[in-house]
Amino acid sequence: QVQLVESGGGLVQAGGSLRLSCAASIRTFSNYAMAWFRQAPGKEREFVAHISGSGNSANYADSVKGRFTISRDNAKNTVYLQMNSLKVEDTAVYYCNTVYNPLNWGQGTQVTVSS
């Protein structure tokens, strides 16, 4: 059963923007805090951004603070990541997941930032 589907990645030049989406097949979706993670080739998966179930609070990794914005639409069971001022070092596969009792990881969506 597919529970997490990431989309919206692509190839973009440094300084550009992308908006990622994560569609979650989760009952009572608004009860779940959600987070974005990313994994670059040869590196460990790292935390990017977190949002509470209601969407009223969020926090970010220092590396993306001020550039990325996480949001959610609970009516659509979807979490978003708006990425602005992209840097080459943002290149990675981006994943979403629940914060507590994480689900199986989805396929992720590839973000490639070129110089």
N, C-alpha and C positions, 0 to 999 in steps of 0.2 A: 504494500500500500504506500503510495506516494503521499507524504505529509508536508514536505517543504520543497517549494519550487522557486529558485532564484532566476531572475531575468534582468535584462537591461544593460548588461555589460557590452563592451566593445572596444574598439581602437580609437584613441583620442590623443591629440597633441597636448603637450604640457601646457598648463594654463586653462585647459578646457574643462567641461563639465559633463557629468553623466548622472542619471537617476536610476538607481537599482530598485527592483521590487522583489518582495518575498511573499508568495502566496502560501498560506498555511492552512492545512486541513486539520483544524483543531477545534474540538467542541468547547464552547464557552471561551472563545479566543481572548476576550478582554480580561480574563483572569490571569493571563500569562504575560509576564515581562519577557521582552524579546531583545535579542542582540545580534549585531553583525560582527563577523569575524573575517579574517583574510589569511591566505597562505601563499607566500611567494615561493618560487622554485627553490628547493634545497633548504627551506626555512620552516620553522614550526608555525602552526596556526596561531594567530594573535588576535586579541580583542580589539575591536574598532569602536563600537558604539552600543549603548544600551538604552532602552526605553521602558518605562513602567507600563503596566497593563492598561491604565487609563490614558496614557500618553501625556500625563501632566509633568513628568520629570524625565530627564535624560542625562547621560554622561558619556564622555568620549575619551579615547586614548589621546595622550598628549600630542602624538604625531599628526592627528587629524583635527584637533581642536581649532575652531575658528574657520575651518574649511568645509567640514562635513556636517550635515544635519540629518538626524534620524527622526522619523515620524511614522504614524500608523493610522489606518482607517479600519476601525473595528467592524464596521458594517460590511466591509469587503474582505475581512480576514487577511489583511495585507500590511506589511511593514515596508517602509521606503528608506533609502539612503541617498540623499542628495549630496553629490560630491562636486565641489567647486575648486578652482585653482589647483587642478590635479598636477601631481609631480610624478616623475619617472619612478620614484620609490613607492608609489601607490600601486604599481603593477602587481597583481596577485589574482588568485581566484577568491571571490567573495562569497561567503556563506552566511545564512541566518540560522538561528535556533532559539528555542526557549531557554531561559536562564536557569530555571529549576527543572530537574528531571529532563534533561535534553533528549530530543527525539533523534532518530537516526539522521545523520547528515545527508543533505541533498547533494546534487551534482555541482552546485555552485555556479557562478557566472564569472567569466573571465573579463578582467579589466586590464587593458594594456595601454600604458601612457608612453608616447614616443617623444623624444627630444627634438 
